Amino acid sequence: METHRVLGSGFLEAVYQEALEKEFILRCVPYDREFPLRIKYKDFLLEKEYIADFICYGKIILELKALSNIGTEHESQVINY
């Protein structure tokens, strides 16, 4: 929320991602940026990976969206992670 409060709305996701990374550094939040997640189909790991914007504390997936509203397709995307 701090990042959005300072920058406001209207920027692309990449701007918010870079600013949020600075905020994590300031607050000593452990994170991995653009972290690859493997996708499993039945007993197979697919070659295609999903790249999460951030993984915080080694287990919290953070997906950034620069949108005015979150739709069901965005919710489904995060649930599939």
mmCIF file of the N, C-alpha and C atoms, coordinates in Angstrom:
data_MODEL
# 
_entry.id   MODEL 
# 
loop_
_atom_site.group_PDB 
_atom_site.id 
_atom_site.type_symbol 
_atom_site.label_atom_id 
_atom_site.label_alt_id 
_atom_site.label_comp_id 
_atom_site.label_asym_id 
_atom_site.label_entity_id 
_atom_site.label_seq_id 
_atom_site.pdbx_PDB_ins_code 
_atom_site.Cartn_x 
_atom_site.Cartn_y 
_atom_site.Cartn_z 
_atom_site.occupancy 
_atom_site.B_iso_or_equiv 
_atom_site.pdbx_formal_charge 
_atom_site.auth_seq_id 
_atom_site.auth_comp_id 
_atom_site.auth_asym_id 
_atom_site.auth_atom_id 
_atom_site.pdbx_PDB_model_num 
ATOM 1   N N  . MET A 1 1  ? 0.829   -1.199  0.000   1.00 0.00 ? 1  MET A N  1 
ATOM 2   C CA . MET A 1 1  ? 0.000   0.000   0.000   1.00 0.00 ? 1  MET A CA 1 
ATOM 3   C C  . MET A 1 1  ? 0.871   1.259   0.000   1.00 0.00 ? 1  MET A C  1 
ATOM 4   N N  . GLU A 1 2  ? 1.998   1.197   0.672   1.00 0.00 ? 2  GLU A N  1 
ATOM 5   C CA . GLU A 1 2  ? 2.892   2.353   0.706   1.00 0.00 ? 2  GLU A CA 1 
ATOM 6   C C  . GLU A 1 2  ? 3.365   2.723   -0.705  1.00 0.00 ? 2  GLU A C  1 
ATOM 7   N N  . THR A 1 3  ? 3.721   1.726   -1.477  1.00 0.00 ? 3  THR A N  1 
ATOM 8   C CA . THR A 1 3  ? 4.198   1.975   -2.840  1.00 0.00 ? 3  THR A CA 1 
ATOM 9   C C  . THR A 1 3  ? 3.117   2.659   -3.665  1.00 0.00 ? 3  THR A C  1 
ATOM 10  N N  . HIS A 1 4  ? 1.896   2.179   -3.570  1.00 0.00 ? 4  HIS A N  1 
ATOM 11  C CA . HIS A 1 4  ? 0.794   2.794   -4.313  1.00 0.00 ? 4  HIS A CA 1 
ATOM 12  C C  . HIS A 1 4  ? 0.479   4.182   -3.776  1.00 0.00 ? 4  HIS A C  1 
ATOM 13  N N  . ARG A 1 5  ? 0.573   4.357   -2.465  1.00 0.00 ? 5  ARG A N  1 
ATOM 14  C CA . ARG A 1 5  ? 0.305   5.671   -1.868  1.00 0.00 ? 5  ARG A CA 1 
ATOM 15  C C  . ARG A 1 5  ? 1.293   6.710   -2.396  1.00 0.00 ? 5  ARG A C  1 
ATOM 16  N N  . VAL A 1 6  ? 2.560   6.329   -2.491  1.00 0.00 ? 6  VAL A N  1 
ATOM 17  C CA . VAL A 1 6  ? 3.587   7.267   -2.935  1.00 0.00 ? 6  VAL A CA 1 
ATOM 18  C C  . VAL A 1 6  ? 3.499   7.519   -4.452  1.00 0.00 ? 6  VAL A C  1 
ATOM 19  N N  . LEU A 1 7  ? 3.363   6.457   -5.246  1.00 0.00 ? 7  LEU A N  1 
ATOM 20  C CA . LEU A 1 7  ? 3.350   6.611   -6.705  1.00 0.00 ? 7  LEU A CA 1 
ATOM 21  C C  . LEU A 1 7  ? 1.990   7.016   -7.262  1.00 0.00 ? 7  LEU A C  1 
ATOM 22  N N  . GLY A 1 8  ? 0.931   6.589   -6.599  1.00 0.00 ? 8  GLY A N  1 
ATOM 23  C CA . GLY A 1 8  ? -0.402  6.820   -7.142  1.00 0.00 ? 8  GLY A CA 1 
ATOM 24  C C  . GLY A 1 8  ? -0.699  5.830   -8.254  1.00 0.00 ? 8  GLY A C  1 
ATOM 25  N N  . SER A 1 9  ? -1.735  6.087   -9.021  1.00 0.00 ? 9  SER A N  1 
ATOM 26  C CA . SER A 1 9  ? -2.130  5.169   -10.087 1.00 0.00 ? 9  SER A CA 1 
ATOM 27  C C  . SER A 1 9  ? -1.630  5.668   -11.435 1.00 0.00 ? 9  SER A C  1 
ATOM 28  N N  . GLY A 1 10 ? -1.697  4.791   -12.430 1.00 0.00 ? 10 GLY A N  1 
ATOM 29  C CA . GLY A 1 10 ? -1.385  5.194   -13.785 1.00 0.00 ? 10 GLY A CA 1 
ATOM 30  C C  . GLY A 1 10 ? -0.074  4.688   -14.352 1.00 0.00 ? 10 GLY A C  1 
ATOM 31  N N  . PHE A 1 11 ? 0.731   3.995   -13.539 1.00 0.00 ? 11 PHE A N  1 
ATOM 32  C CA . PHE A 1 11 ? 1.989   3.460   -14.042 1.00 0.00 ? 11 PHE A CA 1 
ATOM 33  C C  . PHE A 1 11 ? 1.813   2.015   -14.500 1.00 0.00 ? 11 PHE A C  1 
ATOM 34  N N  . LEU A 1 12 ? 2.750   1.540   -15.296 1.00 0.00 ? 12 LEU A N  1 
ATOM 35  C CA . LEU A 1 12 ? 2.783   0.137   -15.692 1.00 0.00 ? 12 LEU A CA 1 
ATOM 36  C C  . LEU A 1 12 ? 3.259   -0.716  -14.525 1.00 0.00 ? 12 LEU A C  1 
ATOM 37  N N  . GLU A 1 13 ? 2.957   -2.009  -14.607 1.00 0.00 ? 13 GLU A N  1 
ATOM 38  C CA . GLU A 1 13 ? 3.357   -2.934  -13.550 1.00 0.00 ? 13 GLU A CA 1 
ATOM 39  C C  . GLU A 1 13 ? 4.850   -2.883  -13.264 1.00 0.00 ? 13 GLU A C  1 
ATOM 40  N N  . ALA A 1 14 ? 5.656   -2.730  -14.296 1.00 0.00 ? 14 ALA A N  1 
ATOM 41  C CA . ALA A 1 14 ? 7.113   -2.736  -14.127 1.00 0.00 ? 14 ALA A CA 1 
ATOM 42  C C  . ALA A 1 14 ? 7.578   -1.620  -13.182 1.00 0.00 ? 14 ALA A C  1 
ATOM 43  N N  . VAL A 1 15 ? 6.927   -0.477  -13.220 1.00 0.00 ? 15 VAL A N  1 
ATOM 44  C CA . VAL A 1 15 ? 7.285   0.636   -12.337 1.00 0.00 ? 15 VAL A CA 1 
ATOM 45  C C  . VAL A 1 15 ? 6.949   0.278   -10.892 1.00 0.00 ? 15 VAL A C  1 
ATOM 46  N N  . TYR A 1 16 ? 5.756   -0.259  -10.670 1.00 0.00 ? 16 TYR A N  1 
ATOM 47  C CA . TYR A 1 16 ? 5.364   -0.652  -9.322  1.00 0.00 ? 16 TYR A CA 1 
ATOM 48  C C  . TYR A 1 16 ? 6.257   -1.773  -8.799  1.00 0.00 ? 16 TYR A C  1 
ATOM 49  N N  . GLN A 1 17 ? 6.640   -2.686  -9.685  1.00 0.00 ? 17 GLN A N  1 
ATOM 50  C CA . GLN A 1 17 ? 7.502   -3.796  -9.272  1.00 0.00 ? 17 GLN A CA 1 
ATOM 51  C C  . GLN A 1 17 ? 8.863   -3.280  -8.800  1.00 0.00 ? 17 GLN A C  1 
ATOM 52  N N  . GLU A 1 18 ? 9.431   -2.372  -9.548  1.00 0.00 ? 18 GLU A N  1 
ATOM 53  C CA . GLU A 1 18 ? 10.732  -1.819  -9.162  1.00 0.00 ? 18 GLU A CA 1 
ATOM 54  C C  . GLU A 1 18 ? 10.633  -1.029  -7.854  1.00 0.00 ? 18 GLU A C  1 
ATOM 55  N N  . ALA A 1 19 ? 9.592   -0.230  -7.717  1.00 0.00 ? 19 ALA A N  1 
ATOM 56  C CA . ALA A 1 19 ? 9.411   0.555   -6.494  1.00 0.00 ? 19 ALA A CA 1 
ATOM 57  C C  . ALA A 1 19 ? 9.149   -0.357  -5.290  1.00 0.00 ? 19 ALA A C  1 
ATOM 58  N N  . LEU A 1 20 ? 8.349   -1.402  -5.500  1.00 0.00 ? 20 LEU A N  1 
ATOM 59  C CA . LEU A 1 20 ? 8.057   -2.331  -4.405  1.00 0.00 ? 20 LEU A CA 1 
ATOM 60  C C  . LEU A 1 20 ? 9.319   -3.054  -3.954  1.00 0.00 ? 20 LEU A C  1 
ATOM 61  N N  . GLU A 1 21 ? 10.183  -3.382  -4.895  1.00 0.00 ? 21 GLU A N  1 
ATOM 62  C CA . GLU A 1 21 ? 11.455  -4.006  -4.525  1.00 0.00 ? 21 GLU A CA 1 
ATOM 63  C C  . GLU A 1 21 ? 12.254  -3.074  -3.610  1.00 0.00 ? 21 GLU A C  1 
ATOM 64  N N  . LYS A 1 22 ? 12.262  -1.781  -3.903  1.00 0.00 ? 22 LYS A N  1 
ATOM 65  C CA . LYS A 1 22 ? 12.951  -0.812  -3.035  1.00 0.00 ? 22 LYS A CA 1 
ATOM 66  C C  . LYS A 1 22 ? 12.316  -0.785  -1.649  1.00 0.00 ? 22 LYS A C  1 
ATOM 67  N N  . GLU A 1 23 ? 10.993  -0.874  -1.598  1.00 0.00 ? 23 GLU A N  1 
ATOM 68  C CA . GLU A 1 23 ? 10.281  -0.887  -0.312  1.00 0.00 ? 23 GLU A CA 1 
ATOM 69  C C  . GLU A 1 23 ? 10.637  -2.132  0.488   1.00 0.00 ? 23 GLU A C  1 
ATOM 70  N N  . PHE A 1 24 ? 10.730  -3.280  -0.183  1.00 0.00 ? 24 PHE A N  1 
ATOM 71  C CA . PHE A 1 24 ? 11.150  -4.511  0.505   1.00 0.00 ? 24 PHE A CA 1 
ATOM 72  C C  . PHE A 1 24 ? 12.545  -4.344  1.103   1.00 0.00 ? 24 PHE A C  1 
ATOM 73  N N  . ILE A 1 25 ? 13.438  -3.726  0.366   1.00 0.00 ? 25 ILE A N  1 
ATOM 74  C CA . ILE A 1 25 ? 14.794  -3.497  0.868   1.00 0.00 ? 25 ILE A CA 1 
ATOM 75  C C  . ILE A 1 25 ? 14.761  -2.595  2.097   1.00 0.00 ? 25 ILE A C  1 
ATOM 76  N N  . LEU A 1 26 ? 13.999  -1.503  2.023   1.00 0.00 ? 26 LEU A N  1 
ATOM 77  C CA . LEU A 1 26 ? 13.883  -0.585  3.155   1.00 0.00 ? 26 LEU A CA 1 
ATOM 78  C C  . LEU A 1 26 ? 13.321  -1.267  4.400   1.00 0.00 ? 26 LEU A C  1 
ATOM 79  N N  . ARG A 1 27 ? 12.391  -2.186  4.192   1.00 0.00 ? 27 ARG A N  1 
ATOM 80  C CA . ARG A 1 27 ? 11.724  -2.850  5.326   1.00 0.00 ? 27 ARG A CA 1 
ATOM 81  C C  . ARG A 1 27 ? 12.327  -4.212  5.673   1.00 0.00 ? 27 ARG A C  1 
ATOM 82  N N  . CYS A 1 28 ? 13.432  -4.550  5.013   1.00 0.00 ? 28 CYS A N  1 
ATOM 83  C CA . CYS A 1 28 ? 14.127  -5.824  5.269   1.00 0.00 ? 28 CYS A CA 1 
ATOM 84  C C  . CYS A 1 28 ? 13.221  -7.038  5.061   1.00 0.00 ? 28 CYS A C  1 
ATOM 85  N N  . VAL A 1 29 ? 12.391  -6.980  4.039   1.00 0.00 ? 29 VAL A N  1 
ATOM 86  C CA . VAL A 1 29 ? 11.519  -8.111  3.693   1.00 0.00 ? 29 VAL A CA 1 
ATOM 87  C C  . VAL A 1 29 ? 12.315  -9.035  2.758   1.00 0.00 ? 29 VAL A C  1 
ATOM 88  N N  . PRO A 1 30 ? 12.497  -10.297 3.149   1.00 0.00 ? 30 PRO A N  1 
ATOM 89  C CA . PRO A 1 30 ? 13.189  -11.223 2.243   1.00 0.00 ? 30 PRO A CA 1 
ATOM 90  C C  . PRO A 1 30 ? 12.302  -11.553 1.038   1.00 0.00 ? 30 PRO A C  1 
ATOM 91  N N  . TYR A 1 31 ? 12.894  -11.515 -0.152  1.00 0.00 ? 31 TYR A N  1 
ATOM 92  C CA . TYR A 1 31 ? 12.114  -11.737 -1.367  1.00 0.00 ? 31 TYR A CA 1 
ATOM 93  C C  . TYR A 1 31 ? 12.996  -12.280 -2.481  1.00 0.00 ? 31 TYR A C  1 
ATOM 94  N N  . ASP A 1 32 ? 12.345  -12.902 -3.447  1.00 0.00 ? 32 ASP A N  1 
ATOM 95  C CA . ASP A 1 32 ? 12.949  -13.254 -4.733  1.00 0.00 ? 32 ASP A CA 1 
ATOM 96  C C  . ASP A 1 32 ? 12.088  -12.586 -5.786  1.00 0.00 ? 32 ASP A C  1 
ATOM 97  N N  . ARG A 1 33 ? 12.730  -11.905 -6.716  1.00 0.00 ? 33 ARG A N  1 
ATOM 98  C CA . ARG A 1 33 ? 11.990  -11.207 -7.771  1.00 0.00 ? 33 ARG A CA 1 
ATOM 99  C C  . ARG A 1 33 ? 11.979  -12.059 -9.035  1.00 0.00 ? 33 ARG A C  1 
ATOM 100 N N  . GLU A 1 34 ? 10.840  -12.056 -9.735  1.00 0.00 ? 34 GLU A N  1 
ATOM 101 C CA . GLU A 1 34 ? 10.651  -12.815 -10.974 1.00 0.00 ? 34 GLU A CA 1 
ATOM 102 C C  . GLU A 1 34 ? 11.090  -14.266 -10.787 1.00 0.00 ? 34 GLU A C  1 
ATOM 103 N N  . PHE A 1 35 ? 10.450  -14.896 -9.831  1.00 0.00 ? 35 PHE A N  1 
ATOM 104 C CA . PHE A 1 35 ? 10.779  -16.257 -9.406  1.00 0.00 ? 35 PHE A CA 1 
ATOM 105 C C  . PHE A 1 35 ? 10.038  -17.285 -10.270 1.00 0.00 ? 35 PHE A C  1 
ATOM 106 N N  . PRO A 1 36 ? 10.771  -18.228 -10.876 1.00 0.00 ? 36 PRO A N  1 
ATOM 107 C CA . PRO A 1 36 ? 10.104  -19.236 -11.722 1.00 0.00 ? 36 PRO A CA 1 
ATOM 108 C C  . PRO A 1 36 ? 9.380   -20.291 -10.886 1.00 0.00 ? 36 PRO A C  1 
ATOM 109 N N  . LEU A 1 37 ? 8.158   -20.582 -11.263 1.00 0.00 ? 37 LEU A N  1 
ATOM 110 C CA . LEU A 1 37 ? 7.363   -21.631 -10.608 1.00 0.00 ? 37 LEU A CA 1 
ATOM 111 C C  . LEU A 1 37 ? 7.080   -22.729 -11.623 1.00 0.00 ? 37 LEU A C  1 
ATOM 112 N N  . ARG A 1 38 ? 7.350   -23.947 -11.239 1.00 0.00 ? 38 ARG A N  1 
ATOM 113 C CA . ARG A 1 38 ? 7.100   -25.091 -12.118 1.00 0.00 ? 38 ARG A CA 1 
ATOM 114 C C  . ARG A 1 38 ? 5.607   -25.410 -12.130 1.00 0.00 ? 38 ARG A C  1 
ATOM 115 N N  . ILE A 1 39 ? 5.135   -25.876 -13.256 1.00 0.00 ? 39 ILE A N  1 
ATOM 116 C CA . ILE A 1 39 ? 3.729   -26.235 -13.431 1.00 0.00 ? 39 ILE A CA 1 
ATOM 117 C C  . ILE A 1 39 ? 3.653   -27.744 -13.579 1.00 0.00 ? 39 ILE A C  1 
ATOM 118 N N  . LYS A 1 40 ? 2.798   -28.347 -12.764 1.00 0.00 ? 40 LYS A N  1 
ATOM 119 C CA . LYS A 1 40 ? 2.643   -29.800 -12.798 1.00 0.00 ? 40 LYS A CA 1 
ATOM 120 C C  . LYS A 1 40 ? 1.349   -30.166 -13.518 1.00 0.00 ? 40 LYS A C  1 
ATOM 121 N N  . TYR A 1 41 ? 1.453   -31.127 -14.418 1.00 0.00 ? 41 TYR A N  1 
ATOM 122 C CA . TYR A 1 41 ? 0.292   -31.686 -15.096 1.00 0.00 ? 41 TYR A CA 1 
ATOM 123 C C  . TYR A 1 41 ? 0.326   -33.186 -14.856 1.00 0.00 ? 41 TYR A C  1 
ATOM 124 N N  . LYS A 1 42 ? -0.638  -33.661 -14.059 1.00 0.00 ? 42 LYS A N  1 
ATOM 125 C CA . LYS A 1 42 ? -0.677  -35.067 -13.634 1.00 0.00 ? 42 LYS A CA 1 
ATOM 126 C C  . LYS A 1 42 ? 0.669   -35.402 -12.993 1.00 0.00 ? 42 LYS A C  1 
ATOM 127 N N  . ASP A 1 43 ? 1.390   -36.392 -13.499 1.00 0.00 ? 43 ASP A N  1 
ATOM 128 C CA . ASP A 1 43 ? 2.683   -36.742 -12.907 1.00 0.00 ? 43 ASP A CA 1 
ATOM 129 C C  . ASP A 1 43 ? 3.861   -36.090 -13.628 1.00 0.00 ? 43 ASP A C  1 
ATOM 130 N N  . PHE A 1 44 ? 3.579   -35.104 -14.464 1.00 0.00 ? 44 PHE A N  1 
ATOM 131 C CA . PHE A 1 44 ? 4.623   -34.477 -15.275 1.00 0.00 ? 44 PHE A CA 1 
ATOM 132 C C  . PHE A 1 44 ? 4.869   -33.035 -14.837 1.00 0.00 ? 44 PHE A C  1 
ATOM 133 N N  . LEU A 1 45 ? 6.134   -32.641 -14.837 1.00 0.00 ? 45 LEU A N  1 
ATOM 134 C CA . LEU A 1 45 ? 6.470   -31.231 -14.700 1.00 0.00 ? 45 LEU A CA 1 
ATOM 135 C C  . LEU A 1 45 ? 6.630   -30.672 -16.109 1.00 0.00 ? 45 LEU A C  1 
ATOM 136 N N  . LEU A 1 46 ? 5.885   -29.634 -16.407 1.00 0.00 ? 46 LEU A N  1 
ATOM 137 C CA . LEU A 1 46 ? 5.947   -29.032 -17.724 1.00 0.00 ? 46 LEU A CA 1 
ATOM 138 C C  . LEU A 1 46 ? 7.227   -28.218 -17.878 1.00 0.00 ? 46 LEU A C  1 
ATOM 139 N N  . GLU A 1 47 ? 7.685   -28.102 -19.096 1.00 0.00 ? 47 GLU A N  1 
ATOM 140 C CA . GLU A 1 47 ? 8.871   -27.285 -19.360 1.00 0.00 ? 47 GLU A CA 1 
ATOM 141 C C  . GLU A 1 47 ? 8.568   -25.798 -19.172 1.00 0.00 ? 47 GLU A C  1 
ATOM 142 N N  . LYS A 1 48 ? 7.364   -25.409 -19.540 1.00 0.00 ? 48 LYS A N  1 
ATOM 143 C CA . LYS A 1 48 ? 6.954   -24.011 -19.394 1.00 0.00 ? 48 LYS A CA 1 
ATOM 144 C C  . LYS A 1 48 ? 6.813   -23.684 -17.914 1.00 0.00 ? 48 LYS A C  1 
ATOM 145 N N  . GLU A 1 49 ? 7.372   -22.577 -17.504 1.00 0.00 ? 49 GLU A N  1 
ATOM 146 C CA . GLU A 1 49 ? 7.272   -22.139 -16.120 1.00 0.00 ? 49 GLU A CA 1 
ATOM 147 C C  . GLU A 1 49 ? 6.479   -20.845 -16.065 1.00 0.00 ? 49 GLU A C  1 
ATOM 148 N N  . TYR A 1 50 ? 5.894   -20.604 -14.911 1.00 0.00 ? 50 TYR A N  1 
ATOM 149 C CA . TYR A 1 50 ? 5.279   -19.313 -14.666 1.00 0.00 ? 50 TYR A CA 1 
ATOM 150 C C  . TYR A 1 50 ? 6.280   -18.494 -13.860 1.00 0.00 ? 50 TYR A C  1 
ATOM 151 N N  . ILE A 1 51 ? 6.382   -17.220 -14.152 1.00 0.00 ? 51 ILE A N  1 
ATOM 152 C CA . ILE A 1 51 ? 7.301   -16.344 -13.426 1.00 0.00 ? 51 ILE A CA 1 
ATOM 153 C C  . ILE A 1 51 ? 6.474   -15.460 -12.490 1.00 0.00 ? 51 ILE A C  1 
ATOM 154 N N  . ALA A 1 52 ? 6.596   -15.720 -11.191 1.00 0.00 ? 52 ALA A N  1 
ATOM 155 C CA . ALA A 1 52 ? 5.901   -14.909 -10.190 1.00 0.00 ? 52 ALA A CA 1 
ATOM 156 C C  . ALA A 1 52 ? 6.634   -13.586 -10.029 1.00 0.00 ? 52 ALA A C  1 
ATOM 157 N N  . ASP A 1 53 ? 5.900   -12.508 -9.830  1.00 0.00 ? 53 ASP A N  1 
ATOM 158 C CA . ASP A 1 53 ? 6.538   -11.204 -9.645  1.00 0.00 ? 53 ASP A CA 1 
ATOM 159 C C  . ASP A 1 53 ? 7.480   -11.226 -8.441  1.00 0.00 ? 53 ASP A C  1 
ATOM 160 N N  . PHE A 1 54 ? 6.983   -11.716 -7.320  1.00 0.00 ? 54 PHE A N  1 
ATOM 161 C CA . PHE A 1 54 ? 7.792   -11.841 -6.114  1.00 0.00 ? 54 PHE A CA 1 
ATOM 162 C C  . PHE A 1 54 ? 7.378   -13.084 -5.332  1.00 0.00 ? 54 PHE A C  1 
ATOM 163 N N  . ILE A 1 55 ? 8.330   -13.682 -4.660  1.00 0.00 ? 55 ILE A N  1 
ATOM 164 C CA . ILE A 1 55 ? 8.075   -14.660 -3.607  1.00 0.00 ? 55 ILE A CA 1 
ATOM 165 C C  . ILE A 1 55 ? 8.676   -14.048 -2.345  1.00 0.00 ? 55 ILE A C  1 
ATOM 166 N N  . CYS A 1 56 ? 7.861   -13.813 -1.342  1.00 0.00 ? 56 CYS A N  1 
ATOM 167 C CA . CYS A 1 56 ? 8.324   -13.202 -0.093  1.00 0.00 ? 56 CYS A CA 1 
ATOM 168 C C  . CYS A 1 56 ? 8.366   -14.250 1.016   1.00 0.00 ? 56 CYS A C  1 
ATOM 169 N N  . TYR A 1 57 ? 9.391   -14.152 1.844   1.00 0.00 ? 57 TYR A N  1 
ATOM 170 C CA . TYR A 1 57 ? 9.579   -15.077 2.957   1.00 0.00 ? 57 TYR A CA 1 
ATOM 171 C C  . TYR A 1 57 ? 9.618   -16.532 2.494   1.00 0.00 ? 57 TYR A C  1 
ATOM 172 N N  . GLY A 1 58 ? 9.981   -16.760 1.242   1.00 0.00 ? 58 GLY A N  1 
ATOM 173 C CA . GLY A 1 58 ? 10.117  -18.103 0.714   1.00 0.00 ? 58 GLY A CA 1 
ATOM 174 C C  . GLY A 1 58 ? 8.824   -18.844 0.460   1.00 0.00 ? 58 GLY A C  1 
ATOM 175 N N  . LYS A 1 59 ? 7.651   -18.186 0.689   1.00 0.00 ? 59 LYS A N  1 
ATOM 176 C CA . LYS A 1 59 ? 6.399   -18.923 0.503   1.00 0.00 ? 59 LYS A CA 1 
ATOM 177 C C  . LYS A 1 59 ? 5.184   -18.085 0.114   1.00 0.00 ? 59 LYS A C  1 
ATOM 178 N N  . ILE A 1 60 ? 5.285   -16.783 0.151   1.00 0.00 ? 60 ILE A N  1 
ATOM 179 C CA . ILE A 1 60 ? 4.147   -15.930 -0.184  1.00 0.00 ? 60 ILE A CA 1 
ATOM 180 C C  . ILE A 1 60 ? 4.317   -15.436 -1.622  1.00 0.00 ? 60 ILE A C  1 
ATOM 181 N N  . ILE A 1 61 ? 3.386   -15.808 -2.504  1.00 0.00 ? 61 ILE A N  1 
ATOM 182 C CA . ILE A 1 61 ? 3.424   -15.377 -3.903  1.00 0.00 ? 61 ILE A CA 1 
ATOM 183 C C  . ILE A 1 61 ? 2.761   -14.014 -4.008  1.00 0.00 ? 61 ILE A C  1 
ATOM 184 N N  . LEU A 1 62 ? 3.487   -13.073 -4.589  1.00 0.00 ? 62 LEU A N  1 
ATOM 185 C CA . LEU A 1 62 ? 2.956   -11.735 -4.782  1.00 0.00 ? 62 LEU A CA 1 
ATOM 186 C C  . LEU A 1 62 ? 2.891   -11.462 -6.283  1.00 0.00 ? 62 LEU A C  1 
ATOM 187 N N  . GLU A 1 63 ? 1.689   -11.313 -6.790  1.00 0.00 ? 63 GLU A N  1 
ATOM 188 C CA . GLU A 1 63 ? 1.449   -11.027 -8.202  1.00 0.00 ? 63 GLU A CA 1 
ATOM 189 C C  . GLU A 1 63 ? 0.944   -9.600  -8.309  1.00 0.00 ? 63 GLU A C  1 
ATOM 190 N N  . LEU A 1 64 ? 1.672   -8.753  -9.008  1.00 0.00 ? 64 LEU A N  1 
ATOM 191 C CA . LEU A 1 64 ? 1.288   -7.349  -9.152  1.00 0.00 ? 64 LEU A CA 1 
ATOM 192 C C  . LEU A 1 64 ? 0.343   -7.178  -10.331 1.00 0.00 ? 64 LEU A C  1 
ATOM 193 N N  . LYS A 1 65 ? -0.638  -6.309  -10.145 1.00 0.00 ? 65 LYS A N  1 
ATOM 194 C CA . LYS A 1 65 ? -1.563  -5.959  -11.216 1.00 0.00 ? 65 LYS A CA 1 
ATOM 195 C C  . LYS A 1 65 ? -1.740  -4.445  -11.199 1.00 0.00 ? 65 LYS A C  1 
ATOM 196 N N  . ALA A 1 66 ? -1.553  -3.804  -12.337 1.00 0.00 ? 66 ALA A N  1 
ATOM 197 C CA . ALA A 1 66 ? -1.771  -2.367  -12.464 1.00 0.00 ? 66 ALA A CA 1 
ATOM 198 C C  . ALA A 1 66 ? -3.115  -2.160  -13.158 1.00 0.00 ? 66 ALA A C  1 
ATOM 199 N N  . LEU A 1 67 ? -4.175  -2.488  -12.443 1.00 0.00 ? 67 LEU A N  1 
ATOM 200 C CA . LEU A 1 67 ? -5.534  -2.436  -12.981 1.00 0.00 ? 67 LEU A CA 1 
ATOM 201 C C  . LEU A 1 67 ? -6.441  -1.684  -12.020 1.00 0.00 ? 67 LEU A C  1 
ATOM 202 N N  . SER A 1 68 ? -7.539  -1.181  -12.527 1.00 0.00 ? 68 SER A N  1 
ATOM 203 C CA . SER A 1 68 ? -8.501  -0.531  -11.640 1.00 0.00 ? 68 SER A CA 1 
ATOM 204 C C  . SER A 1 68 ? -9.402  -1.544  -10.941 1.00 0.00 ? 68 SER A C  1 
ATOM 205 N N  . ASN A 1 69 ? -9.605  -2.713  -11.562 1.00 0.00 ? 69 ASN A N  1 
ATOM 206 C CA . ASN A 1 69 ? -10.424 -3.776  -10.973 1.00 0.00 ? 69 ASN A CA 1 
ATOM 207 C C  . ASN A 1 69 ? -9.771  -5.123  -11.218 1.00 0.00 ? 69 ASN A C  1 
ATOM 208 N N  . ILE A 1 70 ? -9.907  -6.023  -10.252 1.00 0.00 ? 70 ILE A N  1 
ATOM 209 C CA . ILE A 1 70 ? -9.406  -7.393  -10.392 1.00 0.00 ? 70 ILE A CA 1 
ATOM 210 C C  . ILE A 1 70 ? -10.574 -8.265  -10.844 1.00 0.00 ? 70 ILE A C  1 
ATOM 211 N N  . GLY A 1 71 ? -10.393 -8.955  -11.966 1.00 0.00 ? 71 GLY A N  1 
ATOM 212 C CA . GLY A 1 71 ? -11.440 -9.826  -12.491 1.00 0.00 ? 71 GLY A CA 1 
ATOM 213 C C  . GLY A 1 71 ? -11.242 -11.268 -12.068 1.00 0.00 ? 71 GLY A C  1 
ATOM 214 N N  . THR A 1 72 ? -12.202 -12.100 -12.386 1.00 0.00 ? 72 THR A N  1 
ATOM 215 C CA . THR A 1 72 ? -12.136 -13.510 -12.005 1.00 0.00 ? 72 THR A CA 1 
ATOM 216 C C  . THR A 1 72 ? -10.950 -14.220 -12.649 1.00 0.00 ? 72 THR A C  1 
ATOM 217 N N  . GLU A 1 73 ? -10.552 -13.771 -13.850 1.00 0.00 ? 73 GLU A N  1 
ATOM 218 C CA . GLU A 1 73 ? -9.400  -14.402 -14.505 1.00 0.00 ? 73 GLU A CA 1 
ATOM 219 C C  . GLU A 1 73 ? -8.116  -14.148 -13.719 1.00 0.00 ? 73 GLU A C  1 
ATOM 220 N N  . HIS A 1 74 ? -8.023  -13.008 -13.040 1.00 0.00 ? 74 HIS A N  1 
ATOM 221 C CA . HIS A 1 74 ? -6.846  -12.720 -12.216 1.00 0.00 ? 74 HIS A CA 1 
ATOM 222 C C  . HIS A 1 74 ? -6.863  -13.562 -10.944 1.00 0.00 ? 74 HIS A C  1 
ATOM 223 N N  . GLU A 1 75 ? -8.040  -13.708 -10.356 1.00 0.00 ? 75 GLU A N  1 
ATOM 224 C CA . GLU A 1 75 ? -8.168  -14.564 -9.176  1.00 0.00 ? 75 GLU A CA 1 
ATOM 225 C C  . GLU A 1 75 ? -7.790  -16.000 -9.529  1.00 0.00 ? 75 GLU A C  1 
ATOM 226 N N  . SER A 1 76 ? -8.276  -16.484 -10.655 1.00 0.00 ? 76 SER A N  1 
ATOM 227 C CA . SER A 1 76 ? -7.963  -17.846 -11.096 1.00 0.00 ? 76 SER A CA 1 
ATOM 228 C C  . SER A 1 76 ? -6.460  -18.018 -11.325 1.00 0.00 ? 76 SER A C  1 
ATOM 229 N N  . GLN A 1 77 ? -5.829  -17.014 -11.870 1.00 0.00 ? 77 GLN A N  1 
ATOM 230 C CA . GLN A 1 77 ? -4.394  -17.073 -12.114 1.00 0.00 ? 77 GLN A CA 1 
ATOM 231 C C  . GLN A 1 77 ? -3.629  -17.304 -10.812 1.00 0.00 ? 77 GLN A C  1 
ATOM 232 N N  . VAL A 1 78 ? -3.964  -16.568 -9.770  1.00 0.00 ? 78 VAL A N  1 
ATOM 233 C CA . VAL A 1 78 ? -3.275  -16.700 -8.488  1.00 0.00 ? 78 VAL A CA 1 
ATOM 234 C C  . VAL A 1 78 ? -3.597  -18.041 -7.834  1.00 0.00 ? 78 VAL A C  1 
ATOM 235 N N  . ILE A 1 79 ? -4.829  -18.494 -7.914  1.00 0.00 ? 79 ILE A N  1 
ATOM 236 C CA . ILE A 1 79 ? -5.194  -19.793 -7.325  1.00 0.00 ? 79 ILE A CA 1 
ATOM 237 C C  . ILE A 1 79 ? -4.395  -20.904 -7.970  1.00 0.00 ? 79 ILE A C  1 
ATOM 238 N N  . ASN A 1 80 ? -4.158  -20.832 -9.278  1.00 0.00 ? 80 ASN A N  1 
ATOM 239 C CA . ASN A 1 80 ? -3.398  -21.869 -9.966  1.00 0.00 ? 80 ASN A CA 1 
ATOM 240 C C  . ASN A 1 80 ? -1.940  -21.921 -9.555  1.00 0.00 ? 80 ASN A C  1 
ATOM 241 N N  . TYR A 1 81 ? -1.395  -20.848 -9.042  1.00 0.00 ? 81 TYR A N  1 
ATOM 242 C CA . TYR A 1 81 ? -0.002  -20.870 -8.590  1.00 0.00 ? 81 TYR A CA 1 
ATOM 243 C C  . TYR A 1 81 ? 0.152   -21.882 -7.486  1.00 0.00 ? 81 TYR A C  1 
# 
